Amino acid sequence: MILRAMPRENWQKIKLLKLVDLLRQETDEQHPLTTIQICERLNEMDIPCDRRVLSKDIDLLNANGVEVRWTSVGKEKGIILKAETFPPLN
């Protein structure tokens, strides 16, 4: 999929999906990702990411039932996806 050819409004939708997927696969209580790490990973997928906008994305996810938590990683902000957000499929 070529993201550059998509209309700008679709990038935001893809970004939120990729963000949730990234947090689901790579974070837990003991292994948060920093905002810098998340932006780097999204940028590697050709999805524009900015730390200021990332905070708004996290707020949007939380407001819509996807429980994302902030934590400290040294002097940085870390982010994790609460494990129970997505129950296992049977």
Secondary structure, 3 states (H helix, E strand, C coil): CCHHHCCHHHHHHHHHHHHHHHHHHHCECCECEEHHHHHHHHHHCCCCCCHHHHHHHHHHHHHCCCCEEEEEECCEEEEEECHHHCCCCC
